[in-house]
Amino acid sequence: MERSCMQCHQRKVRCSKSLPCSACARLGVPCRYPSADLHRPRRVQKVTITDRVAQLERSIAVLANSPLPQSSAPAPEDPKHDPSAAYLSDPPPSPSRRQELLVQDGGSTRYINETFLSRILEKDSGLHKAIGTPQDSTESTGGFRPEGLLLSRSRRPSTDEEPLDLSRWQAAQLWQIYRTNVDPVVKILHLPTVEPLVYSTMNDGGSEDLKALLYAIYFAAVTSLSAADAANLLGRDKRTALLDFQARIETALVDSACFDLPSILSLQALAIYITCLRAHSTSRSGWIINGVLIRSALSIGIHRDGTHFNLSPLEAEMRRRLWWQIIMLDHRAAEDHGLAVHGFGGRADTHLPLHIDDSEVSVETRILPGPRAKWTEMSVFLLTAEIGIAFQQLFHNTAKEPTEPAQRLQTVHELTSYLENAYLRHCNINIPIQKAGWLTTRSLLAKFEFFVHQEGLNNDRPQESVSSTAEQTLIAACACLELSVELQTDDLLRGFRWFFVSYNQFHCLTYILWHLCAQPTGPNVVRAWNVVDVAFDLTENDASRPDPGPLWKVLRHLREKARQRRQDENAPPQVPEVLPEGQTPVEKRVEERPMDQIEAPPEGLEDVLAPNLDPNSLSEWMDFSENLGIFRFDL
């Protein structure tokens, strides 16, 4: 056969061009080829495509510089009636606030557009060095970088010729570990459909995208294990095994032409791989490669719901899971680098996946079942996505028209009530994954409430109201961090720990430190210091955790300032020394803690990191955090 079959052509997947082809045989559907007398469209030359692209670019440039007439702009849709919109239009930037900054990072630069961090760095050139890429962390993160995906086949070290140091029993064990430790929190695959392909590829090999998916499963399973458990199972150290699987994933993806001819399987493999990379390194390269994954998904229409293309119910569901996992991963990873992700200028309409178990949908399914009133395998995935959508909708509604605090709090109560009725009332916290889902939801709801309260910290409100709102904001931030800590330390959730430790609550922790700088005393200060100390201890004293990234040095600096404020506040009053008559007093200098390691701020930063002890100083928080925590789905 010279042409792809009609089924593969419609699904835009590679066809083996046999009768029946391998894809149709695997799906159990009739394999038909177009008749030979069909008129074939004239091949478009590259020159023609280049001309068209150039023409479109010129048209876009003209439109970008010419505002649309009021009457021609389409009416915005109500986001309440479109909960599956993955990206909303960008909010108008505030002309009175600087929200972006370029920081020198060695031979490169680092772009920062989070308002809070941008303002701090703008006033402290010394912290520019602190936020740069750490040069002493290459040992811990070396090797776990995804740039190998961009190398051509001829320039890659060959792994195909080397036999995989893995018995079939070990491979089967890794698959079971993936099902137990990874699939419940990274719900991309449909296990009943994928499992036969996994075992078939283990035994007899398969296409390059299937190999990439299998190696990604191995990589994820080993990532979820402790170093001792991995060594006991594989007979070699965890790091060596991970680097081996990483090289094979990247080779298989390159050989499958995943960027030129992406398929659902190759994008699933890449999504699993990038998700698990966060457990080893939070470098910018992982987030950038996720951008490539987004573009690949766009190129095969994953951002558009499968119902537009008359796809089978199962395939439409798989596309939904994949798209939402990519979007959530992109938002989470951006936080590590001080970036607020507003979208790429378009609008996706891919629906959220259904609230069902894998067993309730199959290749033979012609009509999808309705959402189940029980805890399902999709519950954790959907809880996270639902709260993320609520974050976006609340921010964009607030940006369009300011709302009263009571109205914003009502949104929190409505969201909490909805999630409890739809999901949490079916939750049994004695079951590990259900307890993880419950803690995750409570943590994100506390962060949602934190965002709502911190919107009230502005100079337009009375001083007493600002002080009260500041305490409520602090309480919500502490609750969010405490729940996050429990997710990472609960022994029942050890199998999922690899996933939760890779996401730090940077924004809540930043606010707590800011609050402690502004008000070192208060009813919730002890609680705040307890959660700060636990968060820093977990992050800095656990060698198995990934490097927290350059923003961590800024948080260290804030903690040192808060400690100094607490020390000054708790210092006993000095008793004037009685001197003999005629003796001149000698000025004594209080010796402060050295801060060489974190670049002490130059003159002018003290008022930013440690404002005067006045409740109104807390209102400055809004000048720094207008966009804080809105586009984040971190746990």
PAVEX-180053 format. One line per 10 residues: their letters; for each residue x, z, y of C-alpha. Coordinates in steps of 0.001 Angstrom, whole numbers, plus 500000, padded with zeros to 6 digits. Layout:
# PAVEX-180053
a	X:Z:Y | ...
***
This chain:
# PAVEX-180053
merscmqchq	500000:500000:500000 | 501261:499113:503460 | 498829:501246:505446 | 497663:504871:505338 | 494363:505632:503683 | 491332:506171:505913 | 491201:509940:505229 | 494881:510503:506181 | 494509:508212:509192 | 491492:510200:510427
rkvrcskslp	493236:513536:509815 | 496479:512220:511350 | 498668:513358:508476 | 501369:511548:506529 | 500036:509418:503660 | 501972:508722:500447 | 500248:505278:500345 | 499482:505534:496650 | 496040:505315:495053 | 494888:508011:495252
csacarlgvp	497384:509376:497782 | 498830:512848:497298 | 496894:514360:500240 | 493505:513131:498982 | 494337:514190:495444 | 495262:517649:496663 | 492025:517998:498672 | 489886:516445:495931 | 488304:513853:498239 | 487795:510106:497686
crypsadlhr	490804:508028:498744 | 489840:504743:500444 | 492002:502172:502185 | 490865:499791:504952 | 490228:496243:503936 | 493051:493794:504556 | 491027:491557:506897 | 490548:494252:509525 | 492010:493218:512825 | 495115:495233:513577
prrvqkvtit	495574:496133:517235 | 498504:494625:519031 | 501546:496926:518946 | 502222:498433:522340 | 505794:497985:523444 | 507854:500913:524712 | 508234:499189:528054 | 504463:499049:528441 | 504130:502738:527593 | 506867:503608:530108
drvaqlersi	505070:501628:532815 | 501807:503396:532063 | 503430:506820:532135 | 505093:506039:535469 | 501767:504861:536888 | 500039:508049:535734 | 502801:510190:537242 | 502383:508439:540588 | 498612:508976:540442 | 499042:512664:539635
avlansplpq	501510:513061:542509 | 498992:511517:544925 | 496213:513777:543664 | 498449:516845:543846 | 499123:516187:547528 | 495515:515321:548385 | 492901:518103:548084 | 489679:517091:546410 | 486565:516793:548598 | 484260:519769:548253
ssapapedpk	481472:517690:546767 | 483639:516084:544068 | 484985:519295:542573 | 483144:520245:539378 | 481335:523561:539378 | 483290:526231:537505 | 481844:527365:534219 | 480860:530948:533656 | 483620:532416:531493 | 481127:534834:529939
hdpsaaylsd	479518:531871:528205 | 482856:530417:527100 | 484763:533254:525420 | 487093:530911:523561 | 488727:529343:526611 | 492422:529825:525914 | 493604:529135:529432 | 491812:529656:532701 | 492661:527992:535982 | 495578:529485:537889
pppspsrrqe	494618:532112:540475 | 495488:531295:544078 | 498793:532939:545033 | 498671:535672:547631 | 500452:534404:550757 | 501451:537921:551838 | 503293:538879:548664 | 506450:537455:547195 | 505916:536923:543488 | 508920:534967:542284
llvqdggstr	512673:535237:542296 | 515726:533510:540841 | 518378:535865:539462 | 521856:534658:538545 | 522532:535152:534821 | 526099:534074:534109 | 526210:530306:534333 | 522421:530164:534189 | 519606:531653:536259 | 516641:533778:535306
yinetflsri	513226:533118:536847 | 511068:536200:537507 | 507454:535916:538681 | 506091:539372:537954 | 505433:540840:541377 | 506606:544371:540619 | 509938:543318:539141 | 510500:540601:541727 | 510187:543043:544626 | 512572:545553:543043
lekdsglhka	515203:542902:542366 | 514740:541395:545811 | 515771:544697:547407 | 518580:545513:544983 | 521213:542869:544403 | 523034:545317:542135 | 520204:545194:539624 | 520612:541424:539350 | 523538:542141:537043 | 521547:544704:535105
igtpqdstes	518786:542259:534269 | 521212:539588:533113 | 521511:538762:529447 | 523461:541544:527714 | 526855:540311:526630 | 527400:543095:524119 | 524388:542375:521939 | 525599:539210:520246 | 526510:541104:517111 | 523004:542437:516603
tggfrpegll	521162:539220:517447 | 523745:536572:516628 | 522424:533938:514277 | 518729:534721:514797 | 518266:532042:517428 | 516014:529007:516954 | 518112:526394:518747 | 519018:524912:515353 | 515623:523220:515393 | 516907:520934:518133
lsrsrrpstd	519954:519702:516215 | 519846:516312:514569 | 520079:516130:510779 | 523589:514687:510912 | 524907:517633:512951 | 523354:520393:510840 | 525196:522284:508111 | 523692:521102:504843 | 521691:523607:502812 | 519836:521244:500476
eepldlsrwq	522919:520658:498358 | 523393:524411:497928 | 521071:525966:495344 | 518729:528625:496664 | 519947:532035:495544 | 516473:533124:494501 | 514908:533401:491066 | 511297:532429:490546 | 510451:536091:489915 | 512047:537050:493238
aaqlwqiyrt	510219:534194:494951 | 506896:535383:493492 | 507641:538920:494692 | 508323:537669:498213 | 504997:535843:498206 | 503197:539052:497227 | 505076:540961:499945 | 503971:538332:502459 | 500365:538812:501375 | 500659:542589:501784
nvdpvvkilh	502869:543067:504875 | 502576:539883:506923 | 499301:538067:506333 | 497060:540991:507424 | 498648:541071:510918 | 499582:537365:511265 | 496449:535726:509921 | 497370:532039:510052 | 497051:530911:506446 | 494042:530508:504177
lptveplvys	495459:532220:501098 | 493219:530670:498393 | 494228:527187:499564 | 497894:527901:500239 | 498688:529943:497122 | 498587:526996:494658 | 500810:524995:497022 | 503260:527909:497288 | 503661:528262:493525 | 503818:524499:493042
tmndggsedl	506603:524218:495620 | 508444:527165:494054 | 508459:525429:490666 | 508665:521708:491385 | 509535:521316:495062 | 507367:519445:497507 | 507222:517709:500856 | 509485:518878:503663 | 506657:520573:505570 | 505658:522474:502421
kallyaiyfa	509291:523548:501950 | 509396:524703:505568 | 506235:526765:505045 | 507629:528326:501852 | 510923:529258:503542 | 509007:530683:506510 | 507031:532849:504069 | 510297:534065:502512 | 511740:534757:505975 | 508645:536719:507015
avtslsaada	508528:538739:503782 | 512183:539782:504045 | 511687:540604:507739 | 508954:543081:506796 | 511236:544930:504339 | 513736:547654:505099 | 517400:546810:504584 | 517502:548910:501393 | 514330:547368:499911 | 515547:543849:500684
anllgrdkrt	518923:544502:499046 | 517272:545975:495938 | 514976:542985:495539 | 517372:540150:496399 | 520728:541543:495304 | 522271:540732:498686 | 522064:542232:502129 | 519014:541563:504274 | 520862:539798:507090 | 522549:537284:504766
alldfqarie	519231:536437:503123 | 517489:536014:506483 | 520185:533685:507835 | 519963:531609:504642 | 516179:531277:504915 | 516436:530575:508644 | 518798:527649:508061 | 516532:526227:505366 | 513424:526575:507553 | 515059:524701:510395
talvdsacfd	516483:521988:508120 | 513114:521416:506465 | 511317:521287:509831 | 513816:518783:511215 | 513556:516665:508051 | 509758:516724:508284 | 509997:515374:511872 | 507841:518296:513001 | 508185:517348:516680 | 507590:513615:516260
lpsilslqal	505045:513788:513431 | 503718:517352:513454 | 501318:518436:510732 | 499246:521564:510280 | 501651:522770:507590 | 504784:522285:509697 | 503203:523990:512723 | 502016:526883:510556 | 505577:527274:509300 | 506972:527183:512826
aiyitclrah	504392:529707:514102 | 505192:532178:511303 | 508926:531690:511869 | 508769:532274:515649 | 506477:535293:515234 | 508946:536934:512857 | 511957:536044:515004 | 510715:538627:517526 | 511543:541357:515013 | 515224:540302:515271
stsrsgwiin	515704:538995:518789 | 513686:538794:522009 | 515960:536197:523627 | 514516:533507:525859 | 515230:530833:523263 | 512417:532086:521014 | 509881:531942:523831 | 511107:528486:524878 | 510763:527172:521329 | 507230:528546:521324
gvlirsalsi	506608:526247:524293 | 507724:523349:522097 | 505281:524590:519456 | 502477:524549:522049 | 503291:520970:523021 | 503367:519929:519362 | 499964:521541:518849 | 498607:519748:521905 | 499901:516440:520586 | 497643:516678:517524
gihrdgthfn	494690:518132:519413 | 494779:521715:518127 | 493597:522874:521572 | 490348:520992:521020 | 487872:522420:518548 | 487686:520605:515241 | 483940:520062:515594 | 484728:517320:518133 | 486404:515264:515409 | 484012:515818:512488
lspleaemrr	486685:517689:510555 | 485822:519677:507466 | 484813:523309:508110 | 487977:524620:506433 | 490293:522391:508456 | 488513:523310:511696 | 488989:527004:510870 | 492694:526545:510116 | 493214:524801:513434 | 491466:527671:515246
rlwwqiimld	493655:530301:513613 | 496793:528341:514393 | 495927:527706:518050 | 495029:531284:518863 | 498111:532638:517119 | 500286:530304:519220 | 498571:531352:522453 | 498806:535076:521752 | 502450:534713:520755 | 503249:532866:523992
hraaedhgla	501702:535562:526178 | 503396:538382:524292 | 506869:536873:524406 | 506694:536086:528135 | 506563:539786:529005 | 510105:540322:527692 | 511460:538137:530482 | 509388:539187:533491 | 507077:536189:533324 | 503337:536043:533893
vhgfggradt	501802:533177:531914 | 498848:531626:533734 | 498466:528542:531570 | 499689:524979:531673 | 497065:523586:533985 | 494554:522505:531353 | 491651:524058:529528 | 491303:524460:525784 | 487962:524768:524062 | 489076:525716:520563
hlplhiddse	486682:528391:519341 | 487801:531714:517985 | 488017:531779:514183 | 485011:533127:512331 | 484772:536795:511343 | 484855:536098:507600 | 487126:536622:504610 | 489210:533820:503138 | 487061:533809:500003 | 483992:532786:502006
vsvetrilpg	485286:529323:502921 | 486895:526640:500761 | 487601:522937:500582 | 484110:522386:499167 | 482395:524252:502028 | 480184:521974:504077 | 478487:524579:506305 | 480433:527579:507556 | 478859:531014:507029 | 477947:533205:509963
prakwtemsv	480080:536135:511168 | 479989:539068:508754 | 478798:542552:509718 | 481707:544224:507914 | 485456:544638:508182 | 487066:541336:507190 | 490554:539896:506854 | 490130:538399:510341 | 489139:541628:512098 | 492590:542591:513452
flltaeigia	493235:539028:514627 | 489871:538795:516395 | 490052:542250:517990 | 493345:541316:519629 | 492054:537929:520756 | 488769:539318:522138 | 490578:541873:524318 | 493021:539217:525493 | 490158:536986:526598 | 488582:539940:528430
fqqlfhntak	491862:540533:530288 | 491916:536946:531520 | 488259:536870:532486 | 488437:540134:534423 | 491504:539034:536343 | 490118:535646:537282 | 486773:537121:538300 | 488588:539691:540455 | 490811:537017:541987 | 487790:534969:542999
eptepaqrlq	485785:537839:544440 | 486902:541497:544717 | 484702:543871:542758 | 483931:547556:543159 | 485753:550080:540924 | 482479:551109:539292 | 481768:547499:538368 | 485220:547070:536832 | 484856:550288:534841 | 481494:549046:533618
tvheltsyle	483326:546018:532209 | 485602:548354:530244 | 482622:550282:528853 | 480804:547079:527899 | 483853:545671:526131 | 484432:548947:524287 | 480786:549088:523203 | 480863:545461:522036 | 484032:545907:519961 | 482745:549116:518410
naylrhcnin	479462:547491:517378 | 480984:544224:516165 | 484129:545510:514460 | 485144:549166:514706 | 481969:550684:513219 | 482969:549017:509944 | 486513:550406:510101 | 487799:552905:507515 | 490967:554459:508935 | 492024:555635:505475
ipiqkagwlt	492891:552006:504663 | 496247:551033:506237 | 495333:547669:507774 | 492048:549041:509099 | 493821:552011:510670 | 496310:549571:512229 | 493399:547592:513640 | 491760:550742:515015 | 494965:551956:516716 | 495743:548487:518040
trsllakfef	492288:548173:519571 | 492409:551628:521155 | 495857:550908:522563 | 494754:547631:524105 | 491550:549150:525466 | 493618:551897:527096 | 495775:549174:528637 | 492636:547390:529814 | 491448:550612:531464 | 494915:551070:532968
fvhqeglnnd	494656:547650:534567 | 491201:548410:535954 | 492286:551741:537474 | 495500:550411:539012 | 493455:547818:540879 | 492174:550759:542939 | 495625:551739:544218 | 495588:550168:547657 | 495795:551327:551253 | 492204:550321:552007
rpqesvssta	490832:553398:550235 | 490852:557043:551379 | 493898:559119:550493 | 491926:561452:548215 | 490487:558496:546293 | 493937:556911:545849 | 495365:560161:544486 | 492500:560535:541990 | 492801:556911:540884 | 496546:557340:540424
eqtliaacac	495957:560203:537973 | 493387:558140:536048 | 495844:555256:535913 | 498555:557583:534617 | 496245:558984:531924 | 495340:555468:530716 | 499004:554390:530659 | 499968:557499:528672 | 497151:556893:526179 | 498244:553302:525679
lelsvelqtd	501864:554323:525014 | 500898:557214:522724 | 498786:554934:520535 | 501570:552357:520488 | 504029:555033:519339 | 501654:556062:516551 | 501472:552461:515373 | 505255:552433:515050 | 505722:555849:513448 | 502736:556393:511124
dllrgfrwff	504098:556361:507557 | 500871:554828:506253 | 501579:551742:508392 | 505202:551304:507305 | 504496:547842:505912 | 503398:546613:509357 | 506042:548451:511360 | 508195:545315:511646 | 505393:543715:513662 | 504544:546566:516021
vsynqfhclt	508097:547568:516966 | 508774:544133:518448 | 506291:544675:521304 | 507088:547206:524027 | 504513:548477:526493 | 506699:547545:529458 | 503978:547637:532097 | 502455:550980:531184 | 505935:552493:530855 | 506943:551037:534220
yilwhlcaqp	503903:552543:535921 | 504493:555967:534371 | 508079:555978:535661 | 506921:554750:539065 | 504333:557529:539207 | 506931:560148:538249 | 509173:558889:541050 | 506313:559095:543554 | 504806:562387:542335 | 507178:564456:540181
tgpnvvrawn	504569:567212:539872 | 500964:567127:538756 | 498556:567971:535922 | 499714:565113:533657 | 503454:565081:534379 | 504425:566948:531180 | 502414:564515:529070 | 503980:561585:530918 | 507535:562829:530368 | 506828:563463:526679
vvdvafdlte	505684:559896:526082 | 508557:558476:528168 | 511123:560418:526140 | 509578:559316:522830 | 509418:555663:523927 | 513057:555649:525027 | 514186:557468:521877 | 512416:554972:519597 | 513722:551979:521497 | 517340:553033:521938
ndasrpdpgp	518126:555065:518803 | 516707:552859:516057 | 519313:550306:514983 | 516726:548247:513098 | 514761:547426:516250 | 515410:544253:518248 | 517179:544457:521576 | 514434:545284:524132 | 515726:542655:526529 | 517040:542663:530099
lwkvlrhlre	514015:544445:531594 | 514971:547579:529725 | 517874:548188:532092 | 515464:548266:535013 | 513364:550840:533151 | 516487:552928:532563 | 517158:552839:536274 | 513624:553971:537058 | 513940:556816:534568 | 517139:558036:536209
karqrrqden	515436:558025:539613 | 512454:559916:538191 | 514761:562481:536608 | 516541:562980:539912 | 513216:563494:541684 | 512141:566046:539078 | 515464:567840:539360 | 515213:567974:543142 | 511618:569207:542964 | 512418:571977:540472
appqvpevlp	515659:573103:542143 | 515438:576695:543480 | 515544:577032:547253 | 519045:577586:548574 | 519764:580980:550132 | 521733:580644:553356 | 525245:581966:552935 | 526190:584825:555288 | 529500:583962:556952 | 531881:586216:558867
egqtpvekrv	531461:586032:562588 | 533151:582990:564055 | 533512:581037:560745 | 532077:577528:560701 | 529925:576625:557592 | 531363:573881:555387 | 528932:571180:554278 | 528458:571152:550496 | 527546:567979:548679 | 525270:568149:545715
eerpmdqiea	526870:566433:542768 | 524486:563912:541269 | 524485:562347:537858 | 526773:559272:537760 | 524926:555967:537436 | 527803:553539:536976 | 526259:552097:533852 | 523024:551073:535560 | 524251:549826:538911 | 523212:552393:541530
ppegledvla	520933:550849:544156 | 522299:549963:547563 | 520881:551368:550747 | 517223:550506:551147 | 516150:550670:547497 | 515486:554403:547470 | 512172:553951:549232 | 511129:551440:546583 | 512032:553422:543479 | 511322:556876:544895
pnldpnslse	508807:556867:547759 | 507935:559984:549729 | 505873:562684:548036 | 502624:561489:549481 | 499614:560283:547469 | 499464:557243:549720 | 502869:556176:548433 | 501183:555399:545123 | 499218:552674:546871 | 502447:550701:547126
wmdfsenlgi	502116:550111:543393 | 499646:547329:544123 | 502215:545570:546281 | 504419:545292:543218 | 501980:544821:540366 | 499225:542478:541463 | 499540:540549:538225 | 500648:543454:536054 | 499563:543454:532426 | 496904:540799:532778
frfdl	498134:538087:530481 | 499694:540389:527900 | 498561:541005:524374 | 501437:543303:523455 | 500701:546196:521111
***
